[in-house]
Amino acid sequence: MPFTATVLTMFPEAFPGPLGVSLIGTAWREQDLWRLETVDIRTFSKDKRGFLDDTPAGGGPGQVMKADVIAAALDSVDLAGRPLLCMSARGRPLTQARVSKWAEAPGIIVLCGRFEGVDQRVLDARGFEEVSVGDAVLAGGEAAAMVAIEACVRLVPGVLGQADSLKEESFEDGLLEHPQFTRPRTFEGLDIPEVLLSGDHKRVAAWRQEQRELTTRERRPDLWAAHLANLQANGARKG
């Protein structure tokens, strides 16, 4: 079976969205390198009107998605050893390391939260990992689910076509990617850096590494600190 992403959502019509275009879309629709399934949570509601939420225990604004409805929706799916993810602003950050691990599995199952969130009991009882795609609150988990799925699917062998294109990407070794340029040589008075036109592959590689370090240091000091700590640890081990 190819890598299969199953999405538990109130809005299955939101998919595939951007997952259905470009190389990833072709790999899904035409090459069967990965598969996308959606499960409409509302169909598992015992309420005739399809309600799957209720007021928060302890009071407060908004509604909470009910544990029994989510559990019934999940129990209709063949888990097949796939990680269970719940997209939530309170989750642990989505990282390339986590994505790489999930991409090695047969697929992922993603729960899209709505309202004030999901009853914690079903998350605990079923073993969901809560995942955040950034320090911002979305109206629902669908957009975040697409981010997580795309991040995984692009690592599936054959989806992007060129495995070498993944080697120097942001986060793969703890650093952000270097800036990219292409023709025309001059754009609005700005030139492509001369080193990239030199034909000297060693100089190009050194420049790109320097730019990666500079960009990471300026934009993500947290990653830069972790990178330095990793270098120090590796140096100590070799010593």
Solvent accessible surface area in square Angstrom, and as a share of the most:
residue,aa,sasa,rsa
1,M,187,0.83
2,P,30,0.19
3,F,13,0.05
4,T,9,0.05
5,A,0,0.00
6,T,0,0.00
7,V,0,0.00
8,L,0,0.00
9,T,0,0.00
10,M,21,0.09
11,F,64,0.27
12,P,33,0.20
13,E,128,0.57
14,A,40,0.31
15,F,19,0.08
16,P,32,0.20
17,G,36,0.35
18,P,75,0.47
19,L,0,0.00
20,G,12,0.11
21,V,90,0.52
22,S,88,0.57
23,L,99,0.49
24,I,17,0.09
25,G,2,0.02
26,T,51,0.30
27,A,0,0.00
28,W,55,0.19
29,R,148,0.54
30,E,138,0.62
31,Q,98,0.43
32,D,67,0.35
33,L,53,0.26
34,W,0,0.00
35,R,84,0.31
36,L,25,0.13
37,E,78,0.35
38,T,56,0.33
39,V,26,0.15
40,D,38,0.19
41,I,0,0.00
42,R,85,0.31
43,T,100,0.58
44,F,60,0.25
45,S,19,0.12
46,K,182,0.77
47,D,48,0.25
48,K,209,0.88
49,R,174,0.63
50,G,21,0.20
51,F,107,0.45
52,L,2,0.01
53,D,31,0.16
54,D,76,0.39
55,T,94,0.55
56,P,26,0.17
57,A,111,0.86
58,G,92,0.88
59,G,53,0.51
60,G,55,0.53
61,P,115,0.72
62,G,40,0.38
63,Q,56,0.25
64,V,34,0.20
65,M,0,0.00
66,K,75,0.32
67,A,20,0.16
68,D,68,0.35
69,V,5,0.03
70,I,1,0.00
71,A,16,0.12
72,A,41,0.32
73,A,0,0.00
74,L,2,0.01
75,D,93,0.48
76,S,68,0.44
77,V,23,0.13
78,D,112,0.58
79,L,78,0.39
80,A,56,0.43
81,G,67,0.65
82,R,22,0.08
83,P,30,0.19
84,L,17,0.08
85,L,0,0.00
86,C,2,0.01
87,M,8,0.04
88,S,28,0.18
89,A,60,0.46
90,R,170,0.62
91,G,14,0.13
92,R,153,0.56
93,P,93,0.59
94,L,41,0.21
95,T,62,0.36
96,Q,34,0.15
97,A,79,0.61
98,R,23,0.08
99,V,2,0.01
100,S,39,0.25
101,K,148,0.63
102,W,5,0.02
103,A,19,0.15
104,E,149,0.67
105,A,24,0.19
106,P,71,0.45
107,G,0,0.00
108,I,0,0.00
109,I,0,0.00
110,V,0,0.00
111,L,0,0.00
112,C,0,0.00
113,G,9,0.09
114,R,59,0.21
115,F,92,0.38
116,E,112,0.50
117,G,24,0.23
118,V,21,0.12
119,D,27,0.14
120,Q,76,0.34
121,R,175,0.64
122,V,5,0.03
123,L,8,0.04
124,D,97,0.50
125,A,75,0.58
126,R,87,0.32
127,G,49,0.48
128,F,20,0.08
129,E,62,0.28
130,E,32,0.14
131,V,0,0.00
132,S,7,0.05
133,V,61,0.35
134,G,36,0.34
135,D,160,0.83
136,A,71,0.55
137,V,131,0.75
138,L,90,0.45
139,A,87,0.67
140,G,12,0.12
141,G,5,0.05
142,E,9,0.04
143,A,59,0.46
144,A,6,0.05
145,A,0,0.00
146,M,23,0.10
147,V,73,0.42
148,A,0,0.00
149,I,0,0.00
150,E,61,0.28
151,A,19,0.15
152,C,0,0.00
153,V,0,0.00
154,R,59,0.21
155,L,37,0.18
156,V,16,0.09
157,P,119,0.75
158,G,48,0.46
159,V,5,0.03
160,L,42,0.21
161,G,64,0.62
162,Q,129,0.57
163,A,77,0.59
164,D,101,0.52
165,S,58,0.37
166,L,34,0.17
167,K,141,0.60
168,E,87,0.39
169,E,29,0.13
170,S,31,0.20
171,F,86,0.36
172,E,68,0.31
173,D,76,0.39
174,G,26,0.25
175,L,1,0.00
176,L,21,0.10
177,E,62,0.28
178,H,9,0.04
179,P,53,0.33
180,Q,114,0.51
181,F,91,0.38
182,T,108,0.63
183,R,212,0.78
184,P,90,0.56
185,R,138,0.50
186,T,72,0.42
187,F,123,0.51
188,E,149,0.67
189,G,67,0.65
190,L,128,0.64
191,D,96,0.50
192,I,19,0.10
193,P,35,0.22
194,E,114,0.51
195,V,17,0.10
196,L,39,0.20
197,L,74,0.37
198,S,48,0.31
199,G,59,0.56
200,D,59,0.31
201,H,154,0.69
202,K,175,0.74
203,R,124,0.45
204,V,20,0.12
205,A,61,0.47
206,A,64,0.50
207,W,43,0.15
208,R,83,0.30
209,Q,73,0.32
210,E,105,0.47
211,Q,35,0.16
212,R,10,0.04
213,E,52,0.23
214,L,65,0.33
215,T,19,0.11
216,T,0,0.00
217,R,108,0.40
218,E,121,0.54
219,R,176,0.64
220,R,88,0.32
221,P,89,0.56
222,D,83,0.43
223,L,35,0.18
224,W,41,0.14
225,A,60,0.47
226,A,60,0.46
227,H,22,0.10
228,L,83,0.41
229,A,57,0.44
230,N,78,0.40
231,L,94,0.47
232,Q,141,0.63
233,A,41,0.32
234,N,48,0.24
235,G,41,0.40
236,A,77,0.60
237,R,171,0.62
238,K,178,0.75
239,G,100,0.96
